[in-house]
Amino acid sequence: MAEESHAGLPERDAAQLHIPVLLNECLDMLEPAIAHPGAILIDCTLGMGGHTEGALQRFPELTVIGIDRDPEAIALASRRLEPFGERFQAVNTTYDHVDEVAKEYGIDEKVDGILMDLGVSSLQLDEVERGFSYSKDAPLDMRMNPSKGVSAAELLATATERELARILKVYGEEKFASRIARMIVERRQNAPLQRTGELADLVRDAIPAPARRTGGNPAKRTFQALRIAVNDELTILEDALPRALSHLRVGGRLVVESYQSLEDRIVKTIFREGSEDRTPPGLPFVPPDLKPSLRLLTRGAGRADEAELARNPRSAPVRLRGAELIEPWRNRA
């Protein structure tokens, strides 16, 4: 894999391309679960391997299984992590298959720690041709695995105005979702949107001037919404969290870094539900199905401090949450 050329990047060093966000904070939270001999950690969002590299360096008897849907990320991370030999294994899939990965690599189908660093990776943001950035003109793609699924351009060309408005409103929390959706549909009657620059210009024209003066680039929310829709990110997260918790050993820990409120809301909800004690007052014993499964490791969500922000500005939006499994996981829908 290290010899393959991916988008002209065979000689690039993943360690130079990527600074892992809140690395020490994540590893500190995971340490009680993964510092022992034979421990197994699943890095559900391998990216370019920064968190995995840090874990393998800090815990010399740890094995890490890295999941990523992006073949280019797998190639770069595998080259970066080659010195660790069999202590690192890569799996090219989406992280809602974490249960299958745990069954294959875990001990009795259980692992000691699971890390999720959500959102779009530095590789995807920095490679212009991937189409994730509203600040650089490129083909409208946005797929984390460019060989699978529907691109952003195809979605914009085929979705109904109502569906586009829903995507922008729900996934982007965009106030002007209906107006932007209407302009997209009007525009595609003459020529479909094919470039990120075309979409960014359309969004700027759709949003009233007073609303463009605050909040950064006016296209930010639209690009976020399309990326989430194209990659089905929130559905994957909703599926992955209970599957991950089901395959942690008791005493194991799940740590999640979220980069926008929709992701964090999903994590917060399942952590809160899993940590609730549902025992009615006065009961002489606690039935197993009413005991809390989780102990929360953070009060609220952790955020990057000034030193982290100075070192890595992309850490600004991150919300860090962690939980320890104290009883076997039971879904509480």
N, C-alpha and C positions, 0 to 999 in steps of 0.2 A: 504493500500500500504506500510506503514511503517513496517509492520510485514513480508513482503515478503523477501526472500533471493535471491539476485542477484549476481551470480558469487562469492559467498562466502563473500559478503560485508555487511551483515545485520547490523553489529555493527559499521561500519566505519562512521566517521563523515565527511560529505561533506565540512564543513567549514575548516577542517584540510587538506583535499585533494586539495582544490582549492582556489587560490588567484585571484580574478577578476582583469583583466587588465584595467588600466586607469579608475578605478571606479569613482573617484571624477570628473575627466574630463567629463566623460559621463553624470553624474548626473547634473553637472553644466550646461551642454548644454541643457539638457532636462528640467531643473527646471522651466523656464518660462511657459512651457506648462503643467506641471503635478503637480504643487504645490498647486492647488486649490482643495477644497472639491469635491469629486465625480470623480476625474480624473481617467482615465484608461490608463495604459501602457501595451503594448504587448512586452514581451521579446521573440523575435523570436528564440533565441538560448539559451534556459534555462540552459543547461549544469547542473552543480551542484548547481546552484542558487545563485552564489555570487553577480552578478549584481542586481538580483531581491531582495535579502535580503538587500543590501545597499539602494535600492530605497524605500523599505517598511519601513526601519528604519528612513530614512531621511524625508519622506513625509507621515505623520501619517494618512492622509485621502485618500491615493492612493490605488487603486486596481491594481494588476498585473496579467496578463494572460501569463503564460509561455508555450512556444511551444518547443517540442523536439521530434525527431524521435526515440531516444534511450530510451527504457523502463527502463533500469537501471538508466539512468540519471534522469528520471522522479521520480523514487522511492527514490533515494538519496536526490534530491532537495525537494521533498514533505516532507520528514522527517525533513529536515533542516528548512523548512518554515512553519511547522505545528503551531508554536506559533502565526502566523499571521491570523489564522483562514480563514474566507471566503474572506479576502483581497487578497488571492492568490488562483488561479485556474490553473491546469496543463492540457495541451492538447497534446496527443501523436500523432503527425503528422509532416510532413515536413513543413518548414516555408513558402513555396510558397502557402500554404493554409491560409495565414494571412488574406486574404479577408473574408474567411468563418468564421474565428475566430472573426474578427471584427464585422461581421453581427450578430453573436450569442451573443457576450458579450458587444459590444459597445452601445452607445446611438445614436439612429437613424443611426446605422451601421457605426458610426465614433468613433475613439479613439483619445486620446490627445497626446500620444507619442508612438514611436516604436523604439526598440533597436535591432540591429543585431550585435552579436559578432561572426564573421565568423570562418571558419576553424574547426580543430579538437579540441575536448575538453581535459582538463587535465585528466579526467576520462579515455578517450579512449587512450590517450598517455601512461598513467601510468599503465593501466591494460595490462600486457604483452600478455595475450592470445588473445587480440583483433587484434594483428598483424599490428599495425600502426607504430611500431618503427623498424628502420633498425639496431639499436644497440643491440637488444635483440632477441634471437631466439624464434619463436612462429609460430603457424599456419598462413598461408597467408590468412587472412580474410579481414580486413579493412572496413567492413560494419558498418556504424553508428547504424543501426538497424540489429543485427545479425540474425534476423528471416526473413528478406526480401531481395530479390535481389540476385545478383550474386557476389560471393566472388572474391577477387583478384586472388586466385589460379585458380578458374574456368575461369576467364577472360584470364589469361595467357595461359591456356590450350586450349582455343577455338578461340581466336581472330587471324586473319590473321597477317602475318608479317607486311604487309602494315598498318593495323589498329593499331597494337602495336606501330609501329614507329610514327604514327600520334599522338597517345595518349602521348607518351613520349616527342615528340617535342613541341606539342601545350600546353599541361597541365603542363609539367615539364620544358619546355624551355631547353631541353637536347640536347647539340651539337652532342652527339654520339648516338642519338636515333636509327638510322638505324642499327648501329653495335650491340647495345644491343638487339634490336628486333630480329635480325638475330640469335644471340646466344640463345635467349629464344626459338625460334622455333627449332633450332638444338638440344638443350638440351631436349625438350619435346618429341622428337622422341624416346628417350630411357626411360625417366622417367619425368613426369610432375613436375614442381616446386611446392612444398607444404609448404615450410618453409621460413620465412623471412630471416634467415641466408643463405639459399641457393641462394635466389635472390640477397642479398647484395654481396655475394662472386662472383656471375656471373657478376654483374655490375662492381665490382672492376676489374675483369679480362678483361672486355670489353673496359674499358677506359684506354688510354695510360698513362704510368707512369708519364710523365711530367704534364699531366692535373689533376692527382690525388693529386698533391702537394699543391694545393691551393683550397679554396672554401669549406672546411669542408669535411664531409663524401661523397664519390662519389655516394653513393646510394640515397642521399637526394632527388634529383630531380626526380628520377624514382619512389620513394615511394610517393612523392607528386602527381605525375601524375596519378598513379594507384588509389590512394585514391580519387582524384577528379573524375576520370572516374567511379569507383565503386559506388560512392554516387551521381553521376550526379550533383555535387555541383554548377558548373557555370550556367547550365541551370536553376536550382532552383533559384539561385540568380537573374538571368535575368528576370525570371517570377515574383519573389517576390517583387522586388523594385517598379514597377508601381502599383502592387496590394496594397502594403502597402501605397503608396502615395494617392491612390484613396480612402482610408478609413481613412485618417487623417482628422480631422476637420481643418478648416482654423485657423491658429495660432498654430497648432500642429507641432511637430518636429520629424524628423527621424534621428537617429544617428547610424553610421555604423563603426565597427572596422574590418579592413581587415588585413590579415596576409601574403598575397603574391600579387605580382603585377597584376596577372590576375583578382583577385577579385577587387582590388582597381581600375583597369582600367574601369570595368563595373560600379562601383559606381560613379567614377569621371565623366564618360560620361553622365549618366542619370542626375546627379546633374547639370552638365554644361548646358545640353540641357534644363532642366527645369527652369534654372535661366536666360536664354537668353531673352532679349527684342527684338522681331522680328518686331517691328513697323517700317514701312518705314519712312524716314525723311519727315517732312512737313505734315503728316497726322493730320487733325484737331481733331481727337479723336482716341483712341486706342481700336480696336476691342477686345473683350474678349479672342478670341482664339490666339491673338498675345501677350497678356500680359505674363510676366514671372509668373510661378506658385511658384517658390522657391526663398528664400533668403538664400544664403550660409552662414553658421555659422563658417566656417574655411577658412583661406587663405592657399590654398594648403592642405596638410594633416598634422594633428597633430601627433607628435611622442612622445615616452616615454622619460622623462628626466633622469638624472643620478640617482636621488633618486628612481624613479620607476624601473629602470633597476637593481639597487642593491637589491631592495625588491623582484622583480619578473623578473628574466632573460628572461622568455618567452614573455615579452612585447617588446623585441628588434625589431621584424619585424613589429609591428603593425602600421597601418596607420589609423588615426581617422578622419572621415568627418561627418558633420552634415548639415542639411537643415531645414528651417522653411517653412511651406506651407502658402503662402500669397494670393493665389487664388486657387480655386478648381483645382485639378490635371487634366491635359489633356496630353495624350500621344502625343509625337512629333516625331514619327518615320518618 
